[in-house]
Amino acid sequence: MSAKVAVLVFPGTNSETETVRICLDVGLDARAVRWSYAENLPSYDAYVLPGGFAYEDRIRAGAIPAHDPMMDAVIEGAQRGKLVLGICNGAQILLEAGLVPGTGPVRKPTAAFTRNAPVPRFVCTHVHVKLAVEPSRCAITAALEREALIPAWAAHGEGRLAASDEHLAEIAAGGHLAFVYAHADGTVDERAVPNGSALGCAGLTNKAGNVLAIMPHPERDAWDFNHPDLRSGTNVLSPSGGAMLFASFAEALKDV
Amino acid sequence: MANPSFPVIGVSDGDLRSAAERSGLTLRVDELRRIAERLGRDPSRVEVRAFDAQWSEHCSYKSSRHLLGHLPTGGPNVMQGPGEDAGILHVGEWNGERYGVVIAHESHNHPSQVVPFEGAATGVGGIVRDVLCMGAEVIAVADALRLGRMERADSHQRYVARSVVNGIAAYGNAIGVPNLAGDVCFDEGFDENCLVNVVALGLVRERDVIHSCAPPNAEGWEIVLVGKATDASGFGGAAFSSVRLDEGDEEANRGAVQVPDPFLKNVIMRASYRVFEYLRERKLAVGFKDLGAGGIMGCSAELCGSGGFGAVVDLDRVSAAIQGMRPEVLAVGETQERLCWVLPPEVTPAVLRIYNEEFSLPEIARGAGAVAIGTVTREKRYVLLHGGESVMDVPIELLVGAIRDELPVPVMPEPAPVDPQRRWIAGERAVGELFERILSHRDVCSREALYREYDGVVRGTTVLPRGYADGGAIAPIPGSPLGVALSVDGNPRYGRLDARRAAELAVVESVRNVAAVGARPLGLTDCLNFGDPRNPEHYAELVAAIGGLAVAARELGMAYVSGNVSLYNESKNGNAVPASPIVACVGALADVAKIVTLALKRSGSALYFIGEAQNAIGGSVLAEVLGVRGAPLPDIAYARVRGELESLARAIDAGLVLAAHDISDGGLATAIAEMAFAAATQLGRTVGVRLDDPRAWTGGAAGNLEALFGEAGGFVVEVADTDAFDRSCAGIPFVRVIGTTIAQPVIAVGAERFDLARLHEAWIRPLAEVYP
């Protein structure tokens, strides 16, 4: 019996289909749950918040959906140890909900993914993210190798981690910095960061390590056909590349 | 009729003309008289607005329909030809189902010139609805942009260039449809009239296609309006598209532009997919159509009229954003994000529930939702009610039937034969700094800075995003290796010289681009962007271009399944855009595993040129950079073009091609440089090229600069197994080795060496400054 995973759909979400698809392909029992039919959310074992422009990014990306009633179930579940993965807009929502880095009270964010810098423009570009903590630090990454390098697409206008110096220091010291941007060969420097993100941050986890917020989209580089020049297998439909993060997510849910 | 009338009968021509002008009507005096004569009375104000929209060129194609009849529109790949909101091409079978790719292609030129962000955004919004209403899931968008000179940072042209891209990005990104293909040209001919052409693709199983017409048993069915609350935006939009831009009327023009709401559209699309599912379960044939030109009136009249019915629509049932809107604004205004269903009454409640409750449209945007507004009638009249009274009651075929306003077709001279051998550049010259000048030319330089603002990978189906190959490609059917490729092309430098050949070259280029990734070209769409057809020069260009489109498609076995005509692309002082026939080609791949990118893969491979160099460099970037005048466009020998396509397809199918790139703007040397750049930036590999002296591979057919930078077309192909490749191309005379790939980051041409990093910098910089 595989774990039941809810992929949340807010008004304006746009990445639910491929997110459900990669979850299914790594063996999870995933389905999209829409805002208007979300009463049974608490019955799910884990939650994925996919990309998009929930509530039109009004005020700030993620600010309004963090207060959607669906998030009550997600916050309660996260506090009880359920796994929560937020991608792109989903990551922004998790920060606005205060679940990651989770160093302050719920719905009182201590950090945000905000406007790209130096140019505040939407950018769609291929990136790699590198695991910057011990794999076991976060349950969702526990089955990855140390310093795992995951291909993904950055596609956002608000992906730059911003926080006060004090909170940035807390993020670094508390092992919250789960993923940093890297080059294809694994080296890390400023040129690999597409959005001016503080600490080169591409992903954050919470204290307990059961919530992961990642800005780039591993699910858009998750099958062999997504990277035709770098195919790993013989079946063009095989999950590969970014699918490794979802495989690790599924591994963590194996015994749920 | 309590509704005030628009006096026509007994009014002098002069007075009628000034009354029409005062009311902002584009109907001519003779057209107003024809309406009054057919009605046997003066039209009401609502009626006159309705005819103004329906009889505009935008809706009626009245001065181009007879010309478009020359285009081939049928063939084995055609599932749905022109005539509905979009065409459909048969792309392949999967799990026993025949799948179609829906394609629509339109212009949104006038709005984008006046308010570029909103104009371009609503262009995407409109084309997406055209595809959606065929019952399809929207799987990709593309755009062809023709922009003015953007060199000056404070110019209006640069403002337009940036805002158009912002608008396309803001809309396409939010609805979650990948931007897969497109092109952009910068030319002074677009300083006062930019062109924004948009293409959208959808996926549909053949048996699930929904038509934009009321089905044969639709008498008594309900007309259901879905989407945004109707407001006063976009009033007069269809007519606005069918006149010249006059700067003095900028304020009035702005009022005609619609307001985009991609957030609402995102939800409407998803709700509509759910309705499709519901209808499929019940195997119901219904009608579904996008509201575009002519608003509620235009859409409901065409839906019912094309099914052989009439309609009664009650404007009081329309959700209005503002109290007290005049009936003609409610009826004809072009508020965005609306669609219209024709449904059996027993199904309506379930459909309303999906939109209004399951997807809670009224909570997403004020006044949004789905509501039944009228009935399909047996009597073939179009009736509008407002305040309980009839404000419009006309024969429906008079409103939506074909009207003609045909100008005599000029006798076109046969194009002068091109002598491909005649030289326009004296002698042989060193390449020198010319390479960098061509790579940094505004029509050659990298487009990445522009398209990186577009989400090209949402939906997770993208195989080739922009920049990876000549065409974009996706694998749209979950669990299937079937692929769809797309390219959009046209060249204003060619259009300025020779509209007919420019049209032919646009077709050839789009087909080549799709073939270069290994796809089988399936079919075409066209968008014809021209000046005022009443100017004989522009009309002759339009006629010539349509002739060229027809010839090229027939020669290559292609058909047009959809298209659009945008005339009046000129300002008041008569400056028209260069003739701009823009063509999109859709291709199919049986297995995306066989796809080919343009990045060079390794050193030690052979580089082949499939094609023939010519001295005819007219319209090329080379000619412009060198200041060569008078040269003709290259000769198109279709037998050779077909041979090029066939030999490439065979080699790709046999797995013999490591990389392939079509030769276009900037010629063969530019194509090779782009292949080396892609190796570095996309694969992290250093691959350079040693190119043999052109004299060795042209056999004297062309000078060295013409061979390197001329735009006669063809392909550059990277091959590892030359013996197998030679066998695959045996007997084809225009396939030859021109060089090898090397491990050094240089391109060497004969004795000259060019540093790849320097070339790359020249290629990247120009647009990076415009789109930082």
Interface residues (C-beta under 8 A of the other chain):
Chain A: P11 G12 T13 N14 S15 T17 E18 T19 R21 I22 R34 W35 S36 Y37 G51 G52 F53 Y55 E56 V119 R121 F122 V123 C124 T125 H126 W153 A155 A184 D185 H217 E219 R220 D221 A222 W223 D224 F225 N226 P228 D229 L230 R231 V236 L237
Chain B: A169 N173 A174 I175 G176 F263 N266 V267 E357 E358 F359 S360 I364 Y451 R452 E453 Y454 D455 G456 V457 V458 R459 G460 T461 T462 V463 L464 P465 A475 P478 G479 S480 P481 G483 D591 V592 A593 I595 T597 A599 K601 Q682 L683 G684 P772
